Amino acid sequence: MAEVKLYFSSHGITDDASRINYTLGLLDGATKLWQQDHGTSQADVDRQAGYIAHTFNDFKNVLEQSFTPTQQSFEAERELHYYRQQGKYIKEYITNFSVLASHAGLTDSTSL
């Protein structure tokens, strides 16, 4: 998302609709499927509520809320898979392991 904001800033794009459309054009894979589902369901909700348009910040927040926890969990699980003590004190290793396990959504019994 930082790269998208940088693009908007460097090209002077301030219109919310243009920002949303540009960002939607960049989506791929799971985010593209999310966009198709979210666009349809959100349009129905918006129509019923009489809501016209989202701001880019609203759109960005929904997108980040939809994917950040999943991505964080995936990244933490991957780090945990390759995590080694490598000369760290055991207390530091256990603390870092516990943090990664928590971010990966693993319970104590699952982690072990």
N, C-alpha and C positions, 0 to 999 in steps of 0.2 A: 504494500500500500504506500510505502514511503516513495517508491519510484513513480507511482502514479501522481502523488501530490507534487513531486518535483516537476514532472511533465506539465501539470496544470500551471504551476507557478512560472515556469520558464516560457510557456506559450500564452500566458495571460488568460487562461480559460477560467472564468468565474461563474458562468451560468450552471446552475445545478443540473438541469436536464442534460446539458452537454457532458458534464462530468460523469453523470450516471451512465449515459449511453456509451461513452468512451470506455469506462470501466467494464461495463457489461460485454463489450466487444473483446476484451482481454481474457474473459473467463474461459476456462477449458476443463475438461475432465469432470470431476465431481462438482466443482463450482458451477460449471455450465448446466449440469442437471439441476442443481439447486436453483439456479437462475430461472430455468424453465418452470420449475414447480412453484417457486416463490412468486414469480411474475404472475402466474395464473391465479394462485390463491390470494395474493395480496390485491390484485386487481378486483376480485370479487368483494373482498372486505372493504376496500376503498370505495367502490361503487355504492355499497350498501350504506356506508357511513357518510357519503357525500364528500369524501376527501379527494382533492384534485391531484396533488403531486407531493413527492417526497423531496426533502432537501438531500444534498449529497451526504451530509453528516448522518442523517437518519439511515440512508442506504448503507453507508460504510459501517455504521454500528451494527446493523442487522447482519451484514455479511461477516463481520469479525466475530460476532457472537455465535454465528452458525458454525464457524470453522476453527476459531482459536482453541477451544478446549480439545477438540479432536487432534489438531496439529500438535499442541503442547503435549498431549498424552503420547502420541506417536513418537515425537522427538525424545521424550524422557525414556520411553521404553527402549528405543534404539540405543540411547546413551547407556542405559542400564545394562543392556546386553554386552556392551564392550567395556564396561567399567571395571577397572582393576586397581588393586591397592597401590602398586608401583611405588613403594618407598614411603607412602603416607603413613602417618600414625594411625593406629587402628580406630581411635576415637573419631578422627577426621573422616576416615573411610566409611565408617558406619553412619555418621551424620549425613554425608553426601549421598550414600546409598539410600538412606531413609527419605531424603528429600526427593531424589529421582523416583523412588518407588511411589511416593505420594503423588507426584506430578503425573506418573503413568497410570494412576488410579488402581494401584495394586494394594491389596490388604496385606497385613503382616504375614498371614498364613500363605498367601499367594506368592509373596516376595521370596520366601524361603524355598 
